[in-house]
Amino acid sequence: MGESDINAVNAILDIHTHKGEEQSGGKAIINYRQLAGTPLQEGYYYSVGIHPWELTPDNLKQQSDFIIEHLPDKRIVAIGEGGLDKLKGASMEIQTAAFMAQMTLSMEYDLPLILHNVRMTDKILAVKKQFRPGQPWIWHGFRGKPEQAEQLQGKGLYLSFGEFYSDEAMRAVSDDRLFLETDESSLDIEELLYRAARVRGVGVETLRETIRRNIQNVFFRA
Ligand SMILES: [Zn+2]
């Protein structure tokens, strides 16, 4: 990595956003909207996946091929967001096929997986137990209870918190399992960092270092 790459990595605090490149201020891993078809930009990092809401029986192959074609690009540092959504999106059969494809790519390319999960926790944990991927899985937009946070980190998952969450759950996550994200929020990641620090009862700069260390360990492992 060159010096400019190192500076770009050090600026990242937000592991998941749907903001555009400029709006992200270079502080985020951008969820690439592959159906929009815009090229990846220099100086930014991305996750690329198949969102269950954007999935149809007709575009699964197209989206999978796109990911495979772009995965050698070093700007792509994670697969996702992808996962299972009981309430919205394609049929569960197709969602499952897309999820399994993304898990396989995560394993083949040794990239972390950013998970979208709506009421499908048991199924996702069963898949994880069956295939035992060595790559980090990050449950994004976590809004569950503290008991669930403890259960999930006990199973090796990372939890990423956005604008809305249970304060008790935020406090239940250990330092080395925690991420922050703007996702669809219009708030700045600095505001979310400030809030999270207050909830956890730590200094803002201490938490910033914690999050940076986790980002380095999970998304930018040498
Ligand atoms: Zn998202």
Residues whose N, C-alpha, C, O or C-beta is under 5 A from the ligand:
A	BS01	ZN	E81 D183
